[in-house]
Amino acid sequence: LSAGRDDMSRELQALCFLAGANSIFVGGKLLTTPLPGQDEDSALFQALDLRPMGVGRTAEAVAAE
């Protein structure tokens, strides 16, 4: 999920993950489109029981934990 997330409800973003989305862009701004804040992203991940992979980590390394 990337541009436009700021206009999407939390529920719509959750549905995107349930439908197969596997990543988001984070930060203050994506080119000219604002993004939700880190607090909002953290709350969404916590509600969906998702864990961020972190920079430079592979899906295999995260799955092995």
Legacy VTK file of the C-alpha trace (Angstrom):
# vtk DataFile Version 3.0
C-alpha trace
ASCII
DATASET POLYDATA
POINTS 65 float
0.000 0.000 0.000
1.396 3.395 -0.844
-0.034 6.652 -2.189
-3.547 7.371 -0.997
-3.296 5.542 2.336
-3.855 8.841 4.115
-7.353 8.937 2.598
-8.094 5.264 3.368
-9.840 4.218 6.553
-8.100 1.846 8.937
-10.687 -0.785 8.019
-10.003 -0.424 4.290
-6.260 -0.767 4.874
-6.932 -3.890 6.959
-9.012 -5.358 4.122
-6.129 -4.701 1.723
-3.817 -6.786 3.930
-6.416 -9.550 4.184
-6.691 -9.489 0.376
-2.953 -9.997 -0.026
-1.139 -6.680 0.374
2.250 -7.395 1.928
3.952 -4.028 2.328
3.451 -0.347 3.013
5.464 2.771 2.390
6.230 4.696 5.564
7.490 8.189 6.220
6.104 11.686 6.211
5.428 12.022 2.511
5.475 9.929 -0.662
6.518 12.399 -3.370
3.558 14.783 -3.067
1.129 12.525 -1.192
1.072 12.502 2.618
1.213 9.162 4.431
-0.318 8.153 7.775
1.967 8.708 10.736
4.076 6.033 12.377
1.692 5.868 15.348
-1.236 5.084 13.035
0.780 2.434 11.177
1.905 0.840 14.444
-1.684 0.728 15.724
-2.866 -0.875 12.468
-0.117 -3.501 12.596
-0.895 -4.250 16.246
-4.630 -4.610 15.518
-3.857 -7.036 12.665
-1.174 -8.881 14.666
1.445 -8.001 12.019
5.139 -7.410 12.674
7.278 -5.131 10.519
10.244 -6.945 8.955
12.711 -4.104 9.377
15.225 -2.839 6.879
17.369 -5.432 5.135
15.590 -8.489 6.548
14.174 -11.268 4.429
10.800 -12.937 4.838
12.613 -16.198 5.578
14.537 -14.653 8.479
11.351 -13.221 9.992
9.479 -16.529 9.570
12.292 -18.387 11.347
11.792 -16.341 14.537
LINES 1 66
65 0 1 2 3 4 5 6 7 8 9 10 11 12 13 14 15 16 17 18 19 20 21 22 23 24 25 26 27 28 29 30 31 32 33 34 35 36 37 38 39 40 41 42 43 44 45 46 47 48 49 50 51 52 53 54 55 56 57 58 59 60 61 62 63 64
